Amino acid sequence: MKKTSLRANPKADSVRMTGSTPGESNPDAMILLHGVVKRFANAAGEFTVLKGVDLTINRGEFVSIVGKSGSGKSTLLNMVTGIDHPTEGQVVVNGKDIYTGVTESQRSKWRGKNLGIVFQFFQLLPTLTLLENVMLPMDFVDMYDFDERPKRAMELLELVGLEKFAYKLPVLVSTGQQQLAAIARAVACDPPLLVADEPTGNLDTRSSDTIIKLFEGFVAQGKTVVMVTHDPSLTSRTHRNIIISDGETIDETVSKCLPQLRHRHMLQFTKIAEERIYQPGETIIARDQSVDHFFMIRKGEVDVVLLDEKNQEYIISHLGRGEFFGELELLRGGKSIANVRAGGAQPVEVVYVPRADFVRVMDESPVTVEAIGKIVQERLEQRRIADHRAGNR
């Protein structure tokens, strides 16, 4: 990419963040959503729940989806599971477009073999034993020999620690045990994808931890797990955390760099931010240059470099994915105190927002300003120590 000054022409080599365009040719993708829109109509009129969502989830990932009530996260899950239909857009799961030219009956059969669903309220049939509940998906899609199904169901109940309760009805076991049975049922047909909607919402901490450990075990086996949750202690254990706000997904670089921001502010940054790729060694910000943007690192490494009295370079800090720079100058004013350049051997991808928008959002988010302020102090201390060492060379 051609090298330009962001201060002089911030849009010259940048592109608006519109998300990736998924397609069936991506072999690593388990879930591909492109331009997914969902509208509902009622007596009050029509309203849009999902507003052109683009999303890619790769095979073997453990992903959490979060958002406020009414943000659209459960509707998004329904698009992936085939329970509901998108008004517009494409949904590809495990290499198959699950809506175009597919009947309800075909989609139901496909779901039984490719997808395991764990509901918040378990959805176990009350008149069947736990063993019979786990066998049910195998019966539905006619998977495994008839005589093999009880054995497999028992093995799955052993996996979740319920073999002693196999012949009990759901009402005779605890809520945590019911959810464990529901998980055993969800993986009965060995699906490559497991989708869970608030699977720990009605459970205590110990039961929740057991559930997450099971999910982690499935991921270690190569399965993909997508979980809707409100619990921040669970999102910290997933590979990715996708936030949905007002029917739109928030850029993951923005949410990772500025987790204290309100979701509406994250969404604002997502809409206005632009991205750019710098080649190894390329200068991003020059010392004594006015800084007009706040930068967030999506991929790669960035070096913050100073010169000593002998005009020799020394690196005062390395920054990586999910970190940011430019905040000191934007919050305190003045020009850059160091050179910032792409480090490492690979290109660096950054996302940036203009000074005015950064300052406006910071004025509305004192918690974020406080968190960034601590980082500013740490970096100033790093510079003080680096200057001292350089002076003693």
Helices and strands as residue ranges (DSSP letters): E 15-16, E 29-42, E 45-58, E 62-66, H 73-81, E 88-93, E 96-97, H 104-114, E 115-118, H 130-141, G 146-148, H 149-159, G 163-165, G 170-172, H 175-186, E 193-197, H 205-220, E 224-228, H 232-235, E 240-245, E 248-249, H 252-257, H 263-272, E 274-278, E 283-285, E 293-299, E 301-307, E 313-319, E 324-325, H 327-332, E 339-343, E 348-354, H 355-363, H 366-391
